[in-house]
């Protein structure tokens, strides 16, 4: 399972989300851990994010994050601009970051979303 590196745990993310979005947070976490059971999870309650990586270093070892927003949950990718996204799920225009807005648990079952995660994990493992 996940390796928690901070005193905060995933419950802090659930508390930050409105009740209707809490199952979305849990489903995204399950999706990430299904793709990478040995992931490192670090939770930053003040930022309302849980971050996932092959190691504890955010900028070089982390590949994705779950971020609570008022009306949705972002599944973000730290190096998303490098991912192959034929389904066009990724949003954003920054140098590296991209995200997918997730509003419903059913959205987490999209095979294209799992593929983005596999690509991101593979990329970080290659560089670690």
N, C-alpha and C positions, 0 to 999 in steps of 0.2 A: 504494500500500500504506500501511501505517501509519507514523506519524511518532513515533519513540521519543524521549521528552523526558527520560529519566533514564539514568544509567549502567547500571542493571539492565535486563535484557531478559526476554522471556517465558520463557526457560529457567528462571528463578528460580521461576516459578509451577509449571512442570512438576516441578521437583525437590521442591517442597513437597507435591505431591500423591502419594498412594500410586500405585504403578504401574498399577493397574486403572483409576484415574480420569484418568490423563494423556491418553488419547485423548479423553476428554470435554472437558478443557480446550482441547485443540487444535481440536475440532469447534466449540466455542462461539466461539473466536477466529475461525475461518473463517466462522461464521454472521454475526458482527458485521462483519467486513471485507467480506463479500459485500453486506451492506446499506449499508455506508458505507466504501468503499475508501480514502477520504482521512481516516479517523479519526485522532485523536491518541490514542496509547496510552501510558500511564504505568504503570510497574510499581513496586509497593512490596513488596519481598521479605519484610520483617519482618511486614507485615500479611497476607501471602499473597494479595494481590489485584493484578489488572491492571485498570486503569480506562480507559474509552473516552469520548471527547468530540469536540465540534466545535472545541475549542480546549483549552489546557492548564489552565484554571481548573476545579478539581474541583467546587465547589459551584454554579457557574453554567453551565459549559459541558459538563460530563460528564453522560452519560445512563445509562451502564451500567457494570457491573464483573463480573469473574469472581473469585469468592472460593473458595479451597480450604477445605473442611471435612473432618473425619475420614472421613465415610461418603458424601459427595456433593460436588458443586460447586454453588455458588449463582451463578445469573445474576441479579445485582441491578440494580435500577433506582432511581436517585437520586430521581426524581420519580414513582415508580411509583403512588402513590395517585391520580394524575391520568390514568392510562392506562385505556382502555376494555378490559376483560378478560372478554368473554363466555364464554370457555372456563374461567374460574376458576382459572387457573394461578398467579396471584400470591398470595403469603403475606406476612404481616407486619401489624403494627398500629401502627407508628410514625406520626409526623406526615407523612412523605413517602416514606421508603424502603419498597420491596417487593422480593421476590425469588422466584425459581422454583428449586426444588431439582431438579438434574439428576443422574441416576445412570448413564445409559447414553447412548452416542453416538446411538442411535436417537431418543432424546428431543429431540435438537437439530434433528431434521427435522420437528418439529411446526410446521405452518403458523401456528398461533396464537402460537408463540414468536417467529417472524419478524415477525409483525404487531406484537407488543409492541415489538420493537426499532425497527421503522419509525416507530411512533408516538412513541417516546422521542427518536429522532433528529430527527424533524420538529419536535417541541416545542423542543428545544435550538437548532435552526437558526433557528426563528422568533424566539427570544429573544436570539440572539447578535448 
